[in-house]
Amino acid sequence: MAKGSFKVGDEVVITATVRKRVTEDRVAVLIPSYNQPHSIVDTTPGISSGQKVDLIGEVTRVDESTVTVSGEHLGITVSRDAVRRRSS
């Protein structure tokens, strides 16, 4: 399968960047090509702005330029470049 080629059901990873802690158990993250605010549950002590976190989900829709990924922290549509296949 070519790089950037995904199908429904593939398990994928999106690497997000921590922006700031929002509450005791949530952090705001920047997700590549997703131009909306997003936060995730994360109680990791000492997590800091700029730190990278991997968000794992399953592909639920694919079109020419975007992929929709759903999972515990996700339900978003991003460009194909923002997603990589999760290695076993």
N, C-alpha and C positions, 0 to 999 in steps of 0.2 A: 504494500500500500504506500503511495507517495506521501511525502511529508506534507502535512496540512490536510490530508485526506482523512475524513472521519465518517463514521456511520452511526446511526442511532444505536445506543446500547454500549458504545465504547466508554471505558472509564478514562477520564482525563484529569489533568491538573492545570490550574490557573495560578500563577505566582502573583500574589498581591503584595502591596507595600503598606505597612502600618502607618497611619497618619497620626493617631493619638488615642489615648484611652478615653472612652466616652463615659463609662460607668465602671463599677468595680469588676463587672464580668463581661464587658463588651469593649471592643476596639473598633475604631473607624479605619477602613482600609481603602486604598486606591486600587482599582482593578483596571488593567490595561484595556483600552478601547471601550470601557463601560463608563459613560459620562454621567453617572448618577451617584449620589452618596450611598455608601454601603457599610454596614457594620456586621461584625461576627461575634459570637460568644468566644471569649478567650480569657481564661483566668491565670495565664502564665505570669508568674511574678517577674518583674523586671523587663517586660516587653517594652520596646522603645520605638519611637518614631524612626522610620527608615528601615526597620527590620522587615525582612521578606518572610511571608507565610504562604504555604501551599494550600490551596483550596481544591478539594477533590470532589468530583461529581460525575454524572453520567450524561452523555449526549442524548438529548431528547428531540432535537431538530437540527437539520443541516440545510443550508442553501449555498448559493455560489460564493458568498463572501463572509457569512457569519455562521456561528454555531451556538445553539442554546444548550446550556448546561444546567442540570438540576441536581441538588444534593442537600446535605444537611445545612450548609451555609449558602446555598446557591439557588438560583432560579433566574438566571440572567442570559442575555444574548450578547456575545462579544465577537470580535473579528477572529477569523481562523488563526491569525498570527499570535493571539493571546493564549492559545490552548496548545497543550502538548499531551501526547498519549502517556498514560501512567505506566511505568515499567513495573513488571512483576517482582 
